[in-house]
Amino acid sequence: MKCYKEKMINNTIKRLEAKAEGHMLNAEIILGNHVAVADHPDMMGTLDKELTAMAEAHGQLEMLLKYFK
C-alpha cells in the first residue's frame, strides 16, 4: 500500500492536470467558437482569465514536481 504522502502527491498531480486541461479547453472554445461572442461580450477578458487559471495550475504542478516528487 502506498504511503499517504505519495497518494496525496499523485492525486494533486491529476487534479492540477485536469484543471489546466479544462481551462485550455475553455480557451480553445473561446478562440474557435464565434457564437460564444454573444455570451461573452468581453472575449479578451474571458480569454485572459482562462489563460491565467491555466498558468496557475501549471505553476502549481511545476512546484509540486520540483520540490515534492
C-alpha positions, 0 to 999 in steps of 0.5 A: 500500500502506498504511503499517504504522502505519495497518494496525496502527491499523485492525486494533486498531480491529476487534479492540477492536470485536469484543471489546466486541461479544462481551462485550455479547453475553455480557451480553445472554445473561446478562440474557435467558437464565434457564437460564444461572442454573444455570451461573452461580450468581453472575449479578451477578458474571458480569454485572459482569465482562462489563460491565467487559471491555466498558468496557475495550475501549471505553476502549481504542478511545476512546484509540486514536481520540483520540490515534492516528487 
